Amino acid sequence: MTTPTGIDKIAFHIPAQYLNLAELARRDGTDPDKYHTGIGQTRFAVAAHDEDVVTLAASAAALILDDADKAAIDTVLLATESGIDQAKAAAIYVHQLLGLKPNCRAVELKQACYSATAGLQLACAHVARYPEKKVLLIASDIARYDLQTPGEATQGAAAVAMLISAQPRIAVLEGDSGCHTADVMDFWRPNHRSTPLVDGKLSTRTYIEAASAACADYLARGGLPFAAFAQYCYHLPFNKMASKTHQRLCQQHGIAFDPAKLEPGLAYSRDIGNSYTASLYLSLCSALDARDDLGGKAIAMMSYGSGCVAEYFALRIQPGYRNHLHSASHRAQLDNRRALTLAEYQHLWQRPDSSGHPDITFPADDNAPRYRLLAIEKHERRYGYA
Ligand code: CAA
């Protein structure tokens, strides 16, 4: 009998401001329905200049950790595709900001939007071997595309922090996964670029093909039948991508499409936008917060990262899971955000570039208590909490 392992705690942190997609539609003379109906999005979160994947990650993790967790954590895994350094792991800054003990490993994981799922697998294998240990797994990203490109409407930002343990109280990782890897140039970001290169149409086709292949592999490895799940969660570059993929998979597996098993997972993403590595786990938060009937039931998780890797797997939700959710904090963060004007958004979109200016200080852009990037001095990032 193997030790049950999985998600013991989970919470997200998002920036305190957003852009309404109607503003983008007005700027470009686009019908807002293209965004609201065509891609299924309403708003996207916009990171402040004193926010990056480290501050988002530390702020999310601070919501879930107590002193006992900090004493048990011996591994920090930070998944991101918008990292702030080519060598040093963002996980090290987060480890320091949270005051974790030094006899701990810390590493950054990369494979586009997929890598948090690799982190979940690594973390579960680790706590199965050492059931008294815990792993802090954080998915943190700021999704940015060039202005006035088709991707611009699908930006966003968020971090989801998870405490991975044996005997978890929220969700057990159940059985084998189905996987699919193929070398495809659908979305990538060479080292010299701060925004990705993307072939949007190819990326949507590749996403559906990879999801279908990973799901077929999952079933071939003896996974639960496609119809056995109470909820389906997908990586969410934009909501319509999940609806289309789920409808295709339902068709392939001969079951009727039931929106009630998909849409609870889409609510947060509609107002936050793409959060790359975090988005599948944001969908999980959305479903767990929206539904109260998932105890004992299985959720299907479809993870996708361009380039590409897909993984299809099952989480078994634990009885009493609702007592351990952070739904009130999630709601408060969404309700307390400020709408940006177009000019404010375009100012924030231009991220400070420290390459030609080794010393920059960052005034606080909002009043939300959180971790902040205070300054970059001689190319070294200084963080604090305010
Ligand atoms: N009313 C209602 N619907 C409308 C409309 C209107 N007035 N105008 C257009 N639409 C519909 C279109 O018919 C289309 O629907 P279908 O796909 O069902 O045909 C939808 O709105 C989008 O319209 P377009 O296809 O014309 O949109 P676009 O080409 O301008 O942009 C996109 C779409 C290429 C996906 C673009 O958003 C993009 O490049 N995004 C970034 C890449 C991305 O997110 N890819 C997803 C898969 S890759 C991945 O998942 C990894 C990741 O996170 C990036």
Boltz pocket constraint, residues with backbone or C-beta under 6 A from the ligand:
constraints:
  - pocket:
      binder: B
      contacts: [[A, 31], [A, 33], [A, 34], [A, 35], [A, 37], [A, 38], [A, 39], [A, 113], [A, 150], [A, 151], [A, 152], [A, 153], [A, 154], [A, 186], [A, 187], [A, 198], [A, 199], [A, 200], [A, 201], [A, 203], [A, 204], [A, 207], [A, 235], [A, 236], [A, 237], [A, 238], [A, 241], [A, 274], [A, 276], [A, 304], [A, 305], [A, 306]]
      max_distance: 6.0
